[in-house]
Amino acid sequence: MDDGPGQGQERLRFTVLGPVRAWRGATPLAAGSPQQRALLAALLLRGGRTATASELVDALWGDEPPHAALAALRTYASRIRKALGADADTLVSESGGYAIRPVDHQPLDLDMDHAEQYAADAEKARAAGDRCRARDLLDSALALWDGEPLANLPGPYVENQRTRLVEWRLSLMETRLELDLELGCHADAVSELTALTASHPLRERLRELLMLALYRSGRQAEALAVYADTRRLLADELGVDPCASLSDLQQRILRADTELDAPTMPPEARDPAEPVFVRPQQLPATVADFTGRAAFVTELSEQLATAEGRVMAVSALTGIGGVGKTTLAVHVAHAAHAHFPDGQLYVDLQGAGHSPSDPEAVLGAFLRALGTPDAAIPNGVEERAALYRSALAGRRVLALLDNARDAAQVRPLLPGTDGCAALITSRVRMIDLAGAHLVDLDVMSPEEAFTLFTLIVGEERVNAEREASMDVVGACGFLPLAIRIAASRLAARRTWTVSVLARKLADERRRLDELRAGDLAVNSSFELGYKQLEPRQARAFRLLGLADGPDISLAAAAALLDMDTDSAEELLESLVDTSLLESAAPGRYRFHDLVRLYARSCAERDEQPPEEREAALSRLLDFYLATATNMYALERPGDQLAVHTETPRYPGLVFTDRHEALSWLFSETRCLIACALQNTGEKALRRAVDLLLLSRDMAESGANNRQYEQANLTLLAAARRSGDQHAEARVHWALTPTYIQSGRLTEADEHAKLATLLGLATGDSFTSANGPNDRGIIASILHRHEEAEGYLSQALLAFREQNNKQSEASALCNLSRLHLDTGRVESAIQLAEQGSACYQEAGATRRLGNGMYALGMALTRANRLDEATAQLTEALGIFRDSRQRFWEGMTYLRLAEVDLAARRPASAANYAEQALSALRGIGGGRWRADALTTLGHALNQIGHTGRAKVCWQEVMSIHEQMGLPADGEVHNLIAPVAVA
């Protein structure tokens, strides 16, 4: 079974557990357009049964078929037969319908059938008591998935089948995880279950397995916390209680039921020291029309095949842009799959762009892909690289590092362990990468180029004009990207002959000179496609290239182009067909790095008058500003900032649901920051500043605070250069909370002070009022209580004069915490209640979490612990729902304090651990020190005095590093613990 059926070299095989593809042996066949592949999928999934024409029309188009649906269906079927070539008879036409049946009476070679067979065999092995084999068989079944099943195909039938296959995969994963627990691999299963429960939060069986894995790993508190989280989630989302088996497991954990203990390892089980881990399968799909490069494929494949038994095999593939480095690397990596059974990692390092990927961020993504929980991922490149190498120890994993900038970017990402390998692509030769096997990829041979052109255009048209076809590929300089662009244009225009295209390409006077000039050859290749664009397409191509950011949404592109979304979508999709633009996801588009640079140079050269470029970027900024304004007004009702910002001249999106608004903000974060940074000139500066100010939830979440801070600092410099004090004041206002959150209170106070002074000087009442509010927060944290009360009282008065309910509520809650710090507990409760009432009056559902947070703290100090828990728990739900990771972490800390006061140290320790996890990398050392102090108290009370001492020592170290006064309480605690 392990060899899988149908392994004949020239046998036809199909895949549906990922992109729908067809292969003859190891050679991919052109599967055609999405609709054509949807037809192929509909036939493959019927197991050889005939589907009538009406059934297939319904499958592809549902209730709204096109006028010529039957004709289109026949065309797709004809194209499938043509693609199958010698196996065309596999597609059978009978009874007015079609079926896929092998002509040799052998079972159809379909990955889904193999997966079903593996699953059935696993069930038999498990029933026979061979759990190790059952688990291996399920791993083999799951390894057949290659991303989303039936990926990128349209139609209601495919959508239903996709849902079924996704559910089936989850079911297989649950069964395999059950076997992991039965085999005593509970500790290794925790990370994978953690990731799965995050992806499928309402799937109770996964939660149940996670609880059991945690319990068997000695992490009972975390297991119970999983139940508590599940109970809250089900109640919030569905209004139901956990299922009976989940509730029963919770009770059994509470009473330490011995039957839950880890099972004794059966004699047939493998070495318990052998890791059970996530097998990442991250390789992009290989192109269906890959051809040629035989010598390079052999050379690279031989290198990768020698990875076993070597410290590490590293191959660095180098060549000019558009020469096909990524295509070749992905193809070779897929072919080498069997040599790396423990998985394949992939990352686009974006080395050709202005913002290459940070190795630290890439390592974090790799570690998560290998099953490492977020809480276990350290900060810093060196620490992450060390953990990455440890995670790969004893495994055979291939890392494909695509589009690298230089050797320095790559070094931390190299596996460095026996049996692993790295395949790198880059525009520069990595002669300074020690031990690397360097491969220089040149253009295709004439024969390979002709074959690629034929696969895209079609044999019939090429064979009719072979000489003209050779002229075309010759004019393309045998560069794969240029050939693909030219051939795609020809394939999309059935009325053109090959000679027409050849004559168009013959006029490129500078082409050969640029091909001999290194990287300029890429521009020449792009020029071929660009010159063939229709005027509307060319304009869109140029203007889209102006926008910074990793990609662009359809709505934003429509604004940039000054078009309605339907027309923009049609235009953008036509550019996608030429391969000059990529479809990153439904409704999102992006350029390849080099294509973006080329498009921008075309805009500078061809876009007339030049003011049109500035106007396009201004429309994009206006669109983002208008949408951010609408989002802010929905998220923060009662906050007057939304009506006191620069007025955009172009409309934005309108939201009726706050979840939709928040999703827009977080999905567009990088684009918003890029847009603001691109508009630092005097005409656009104030709009850019307001855009970031209205988008400050992205920073408050903690996920993007560094990027947000750096963008604001850039705008601050621009405001100072232009002498715009109004813009400068608002940037200071935007920066203050970011510095407070990271614990840099001296800098935060300076920004707040300048925001106040400049706001007063320019008549910006919102800035001048918020400055004292922020200064009051800072003074309160620093225990300058009298000063804090003056600032907060000043801010409260100003907010009331402005009728700014949200800000008034904020000031009341800040005063509540100040009263709490100065022993005025009852007035602290009253102020927090007033703040919450203000939030409710304004309809500020999300900001109400801040009021509940303040009230929970005050109730804790009053020893009204049940009420405090209720307030904080509800606040936690609001912060989670709003993706406010920083405040989620701080609320965990306050819940830990409640549990400490209630003498529930185990629960307090769990909350404190969750606080540390949530605040990792986003909160300053000051807040981490607070969480560690509380964790130390909890651990000390449950008898973990050694861990408590370590926590408190780390607190002292943080204070010393940050130049903070030594914490006398913590210092006094360490000595007694040391004696104990």
Secondary structure, 3 states (H helix, E strand, C coil): CCCCCCCCCCCEEEECCCCCEEEECCEEECCCCHHHHHHHHHHHCCCCCCEEHHHHHHHHHCCCCCCCHHHHHHHHHHHHHHHHHHHHHHEEEECCEEEECCCCCCCCCEHHHHHHHHHHHHHHHHHCCCHHHHHHHHHHHHHCCCCCCCCCCCCHHHHHHHHHHHHHHHHHHHHHHHHHHHCCCHHHHHHHHHHHHHHCCCCHHHHHHHHHHHHHCCCHHHHHHHHHHHHHHHHHHCCCCCCHHHHHHHHHHHCCCHHHCCCCCCCCCCCCCCCCCCCCECCCCCCCCCCCCHHHHHHHHHHHHCCCCCCCEEEEEECCCCCCHHHHHHHHHHHCHHHCCCCEEEEECCCCCCCCCCHHHHHHHHHHHCCCCHHHCCCCHHHHHHHHHHHHCCCCCEEEEEEECCHHHHHHHCCCCCCCEEEEEECCCCCCCCCCEEEECCCCCHHHHHHHHHHHHCHHHHHHCHHHHHHHHHHCCCCHHHHHHHHHHHHHCCCCCHHHHHHHHHCCCCHHHHHCCCCHHHHHHHHHHHHCCCHHHHHHHHHHCCCCCCCEEHHHHHHHHCCCHHHHHHHHHHHHHCCCCEEEECCEEECCHHHHHHHHHHHHHHCCCCHHHHHHHHHHHHHHHHHHHHHHHHHCCCCHHHHCCCCCCCCCCCCCCHHHHHHHHHHCHHHHHHHHHCCCCCCCHHHHHHHHHHCCHHHHCCCCHHHHHHHHHHHHHHHHHHCCHHHHHHHHHHHHHHHHHCCCHHHHHHHHHHHHHHHHHHCCHHHHHHHHHHHHHHHHHCCCHHHHHHHHHHHHHHHHHHCCHHHHHHHHHHHHHHHHHCCCHHHHHHHHHHHHHHHHHHCCCCCHHHHHHHHHHHHHHCCCHHHHHHHHHHHHHHHHHCCCHHHHHHHHHHHHHHHHHCCCHHHHHHHHHHHHHHHCCCCCHHHHHHHHHHHHHHHHHCCCHHHHHHHHHHHHHHHHHHCCCCCHHHHHHHHHHHHC
